[in-house]
Each structure stands twice: as C-alpha cells, then as structure tokens.
Amino acid sequence: MKEPNAEYRIPNTEYRIPNTEYQITSVLAVKERMKVLFVSSGKSGNVGNVVRNQGESLKAAGIEIDYYIIKPGLSGYLSAIPDISKTFKRGNYDLAHAHYSLSGFAASLAGCSPLVVSLMGSDAFMSGFLRTITQFFYKYKWDTTIVKTRQMKELLRMKRAQIIPNGVDIERFKPITMTEARTHINYQSDKKIILFISDPNRTEKNYDLAKEATAIVHNNNIELKQIYNVPNAEVPYYLNAADVLLLTSKYEGSVNVVKEAMACNCPVVSTDVGDVKWMTGGIEGCYITSFEPEAVADKIKAALAFGKITNGRERIIELGLDSETIARRVVALYEEVSGNQ
C-alpha cells in the first residue's frame, strides 16, 4: 500500500496547508476532470450534508464526483457491495472515496481501487470489535485514510493517516445582519437566541445538558432554539439570527457547525471536544466549557454579555479551513493516490 509522499504529510502541526505553489498547480494539473465515486450511507436516499458539501467543493476544484448511497443498516451495507463493484467498474473512475468506516468496508470488499477512506468523529469512538476491523482495513486494504483531527489519529493509532478536516463554504456561511436573518426565518421575538443545531435524540449530542444549562441561566429574555432537519441552505440564516451557538457534545471530530458559526462571526460556547479549542484559538466571544451545567451556564452568560460579532471568520481563513483550501488538499491527495501527478 502506497504511503503518500512525505513532502505533503503533516509533521509537527495540527493542520498544515501544502505549499502555495503546489496548491495552485494541483488543481490545474488534474487530468481531464479526474472522476471519483463518493460512497456513503444516507437517510431516505439522500447524501449527508457533510459529504455533499465536500463533494461540491471538489466539483468546483475540477473533479467529477458521482455519489453512491448505501441504505442504512447492516443489510444495506452487505447488499450494496456487488452493486458498488458494478458501479465502480462501469463508471471508469480514477478512484473511490468512502466516508465513514462502514462505507469504507463496503467499498473495499467491492474491489474499489484506489480507495481513499475518510473516517469521521464517531469512528474514533467505535466499539473494540469495529476498531479492530477498521485497523485491519486501514493496514491492508485502504490506500489512504483521512482523519479529521490529531486526536482521532492518536485514538485510532493510525500513524500514516492524513489529517484533513472538512472545510466550510465561506461564500454561503457569511455574516449578514441579525435583523435580516431573523426576518428570513420568521423569528419575531426580541429574545436572545441560544442555538443548538443537532438531533436532540442522539445521546452523544447531549441536548439534556444544553437544556439544563439554559435553565440555570434563568433569564426570561433568552430562548434555547433547537433545529434539526432544516435545509442546509437555511442554516446560515439561523446562525446569523443567533446570539450564541451552543455545542454540548460528549465527543466530536472536527466540528462542522462550529466552523460554520465562526464563518458567520457568531459567538460560540462549546464543550472541549474534537478540535474546537484549537479552532477557536482563544478569540473573543468563543468559550470552551467543562461538562458541568453551572460551568456551561456561566459561559452562556459570558457570550451573551459579549454582545457582538466575533473574528471567527478571519480565524477560519487564517487556518485554511475554508472549503476551497481543503478541496485543494484533497485534490493533491487524489493525484498522489491515483498516480496522476
């Protein structure tokens, strides 16, 4: 299995952007639209927002992307294997890129090669049995493995894995006035909004902590607004309408919603999960908290007292976490894995 050239690896630093010269030439040098099959699971036959957003950024970088959606559940993954094989062969793809470990297993068993696999935050906290299987595929089957944070790389013990977080589309997630945003989402109250963006039924998202902390704040002029399953195109309006984004997760990888909030200059209160502390970098208006409800409540109060926009967008651009920069890094990896350098 080919290990990516050390010149483009990431020594010594959490996320290092390849040199500018290579970034510029990598997209221009893609052979007549490199063709890539994205493999992932999807509810109701739809591609997940995180996967689709990366796919669309790669299309903008000159890559032809097709999506193969696996039906959820063990039977869905097993039944998809022969069809993935047929799809990959018929499509004459340069490589396949699977997202999440189970999709990586299916794509590998389908004979997709070369194969890039992106592991997400939940993959770092899988059971011992699944972790053992993932290690086997990582060592012997997958050409290149992408993880989202250094913490994931260490937890999964994957020394050869490439750290490439998902990027945020800063053309879509950008600051607009709170008045415009609240008008768009038809929010007519003048209360301060504490925004929670996730499925409240997912225990790892810890919505109970969000509710408990908000209750401790004990302010009749605030509202904990939970949104889930709203169109992704509407999320920037909710972030710009909010006074603070609240993340109370028990664990995460590279937290996309925090990047999106930062790109909108929205204040953030977050538990110390994934790469949030590194991303926020101590900028004013962004607060890291413990899992104690009283501590979360104190940070919410601080964020509300801050009362203005942050410099989060500037930080996102500085770190190279915009989707265009991340796409260039993924293209460079594709070129190396497929031999189209």
N, C-alpha and C positions, 0 to 999 in steps of 0.2 A: 504494500500500500504506500502510495507516494505521499511523502510529507511535504507540505508547502515550503517553498524556498525561504530560508531563514531571513532573507532580506526584508520579507514582508510580514514577518511574525511580530509579536508584540512583547518585547522584553522590557522589563523594568517598570512599565507604566500600565495603569488600568486599561486605558484605551489609547492607542497611538494611531494617528492617521498616517497612511503611507505618504511618502514624499509627494509634493505637489506635481512635479514633472510626471511621475507615474500615474497620478490621478487623472491628469489631463489626457495622456496618451492612451490610458487603458480603455476608456470609452470609445475613442476614435478608432482603436485597433480591433474592435470586436468584428469578427469575420461575418460579413453579410448577415447581420442580425442573428447572433447566436440564439439557438432555440432551446428553451428549458421547460421541463414539465414540473410544475409545483404539485406536490402530493400532500394532502392534509385531510383531516376529518372536518365535517361541517354539519351543523344542525339544519334540518329541513333542506338539505342540499345546497346550502349557501356557504361560500368561503368566509371564514372568520375575518373580522376587520383587520387584525394584526397581520395576517398572512396576505390579505388582499392589498393592504397599504404598501407592504414591501414589494409585492408583485407589480403594482402600478408604478412605483418609483423606479423599478428595474426596466419597465417598458419605456419610461421616459429617458432612461440611460442607453437605450438602443437594443435591449434584449427582448426577444419574442417569448412571451410567457403564456402557457396554457395551464389550466387548473384541473386537477383530478381530485374529486371529492369522495372521500370514504364515508360510508354511513356509520354512525356511532355504534359502539358495541362490539364485542369480540367477533360475533358472526359477520358484522360488517367488514372488519379488517380481513378476516380469513377469506370471505367471498370475493373481496376486491383484488386479491393477489393475482389470479390469472388475467383479470381484465386490465390491471395496471401493466402487466407484461405485454399484452397485445397493444395497448395504447402507446407504450413507450417505443415498441418496435415499429409500429405503423407510422408514428409521428416523426421518425428520423431525428430524434432530439440529440443535442450535444451532451446533455446531462440531465439528471433529475435532482430536484431539491425537495426533500421531505421535511415537514415541520412537525415537531413533537416525536418522541421516541417510538410510539406505536406505529405511526406512519412510516418512520424510518425502517422498522422491522419489515413492514409490508412491502415497501419499495425494494428493499434488499432481496427479500425472498422472491420478488417478481423478476429479479435479474436486472434491475436498472443499474447501469454503469456507464460512465462515472456517476457516483452518488454523493451529494452533499446533504448532510442532515443537520437541521437546526434544532437544538434542544431548548425548551422554554423553562421558565421558572419552576413550574410544577414538576418537571422531570428531575430536578435536583433533590426533590423530597419524596421520591417514589419509594415503594417497599423494597426490602432487601432482595427479594426474588427478581423483581423487574430491574433493579440496579445491576444485578449480576448478568442478566441477559443483555442489558444495554452495554455493559463493559465488553462483552463478547463481540457484539456487532461493531462497537467503536474500534476495537483492536483488529478485527479480522475481516470486516465486511464493508464498512463505510470508508469512502476515500478521504473525506474531510468532515469533521464535526465542528459545528459552530455552537458556542455557548454565549450567553448574554452578559455575564459578569464574571469577574475573577472569583467571586465566592462560589459560583456554580462550578467553575473549573476545578477548584480545590475540593469541594464536596464530592464531586463525581470522580476525582482523581484522574483527570484527562489532561495529561501534560501536553499532548500535541493539539488539543482543541484550540480553535481560533476564537478570540473574544470579539464578537461583533454585535453590539446591541441593535435593537430596532430603532430606526430613525423616526422623526416626527416631521410631517409635512408643514413647514413653516409658512407656506403660501395659503394653506387652509386654516391652520391654527395660528391666528394672529390677533393682536389686540384690536377691539372695537369698543365703543363707549358702552358703559353699563346700561344706559338708557336704551340704546339701540338693541342691545342683546335682550333685555327684559321685555321690550316691546315684541321682539321676534318670537319669544317663547310664551308670550301672553301672560307674563307674570305681573300682576297689577298691584301687589302689595309693596310697601316700602320697607318690609323686614329685611334684615341681613340674611343672606343665604349661605348655609354651610352645605357644600355639595358633596355627595357620596355617589360615586359612579361605579357600580358593580351589581352583580346579582346578590341580593341580600340573603339568599338561601345557601350560598356557598360558604361553608363554615370558616374556611381559611381567610375569607374577606372580613370576618369579624365585625359584622354590622351591629351586633349587640353592644360592642364597646363604643361604637360611634353614637348609638342612642343613649347609652349611659353617660358618656362624657358630655354630650349636649345637654342632657337633663341637669347635670351638675352645674353647668354654666348658669342656669337659672335666669334666663333673660327672655322676657316675653316678646322681645323685638327681633328674635332670631328664628330661623326655620331650618331644620335638617331636611334637605331635599334629596331624596334618593332617586336616581334614574338608572334604568336598565332597559335594554332592547329598544332604545330610541335610535333612529337612523344616525349613522356615524357623521353624516354631514351636519347634523344638528348639534353635535357635542361642542364645537367651538362657541356656539351661542350660549350654552349653559355655563361654560367656563367663564365667559366674559360677563355673564349675569351674576356670577357668584362673588361673594366676599372672601371665601376661602374654600379650597379643595381639601377634603378630609380623607386620608387613607389610613385605615386601622388594621391592615392585613397582618396575618401571623407570619407569612413569608411571601416573597415575590422574587422575580428575576430582575430584569431591567424594566422598571415600571413605566409603561407607556403613558398612562393617564397623567402621571406627574410631569413627564416631558411635555405633554400637550398643554397642561396648565401653565408650565413655565413659559412655553412659547406664546401664550396669551397674556403673560405677565400677571397671572392670578396667584395670590398668596397660597401657600401650601402648609398643611400640618400633616405629618406622616410619622408612623412608627418607623423604627430603624430597621428597614427590610431592604433586601436587594441592594441596589446601588444608589438609593435615594440620597444618602448623606453625601456621597461623592458628587452626585449631580447637582444638588442644591449648593454645595460648596460654601455654606455659611452666608449666603446672600440674604440681605434684609427682607423680611416678610415670609421667609420659608423656615419652618420649625420642625425639628426632629424630637420625637417624644418616646417615652417608655410605654409599656402596655398598661400602666396604672390609670384608671379612669380619671382620677384627680389630676394627674400629670397631663393627660390629653386635654382636659378641660382648661387647664392653665394656658396651654399653647393655643387653644382656640381663642381664648380671651386676648392673648398677645397678638394673634393675627388680626382679630377684629379691631383692636386698638391701633394696629399699624395703619390700617385705613387707607392704603393707597396701592398703586400697582408696584410690582417688583421689577428687578432687572433680569428676570428669569430667561427671557428671550435671548438677551445678549449672552448669557451663560451657555445656553443650548448651542448657539452658533460657535462660541469660543471652543466648546468641547467637540465640535464636529458631529453633533447628534441630530442634525437635520437630515431628512431622508435623502437628499441629493448626495451628500457626502458619504453616507452609509452605503448608498447604491454603488458608488464608485468603488468602495472597498469590496463589496460583494462581487462586482464585475471582475475585479482583479483576481479574486479567488477563483471564480468560474474559469477564467482564462488559464490559470495555472493548472487547475484540476483537469481541464479538458485538453490541455496542451496547445491551446490557441493563443500563444503569446507572441 
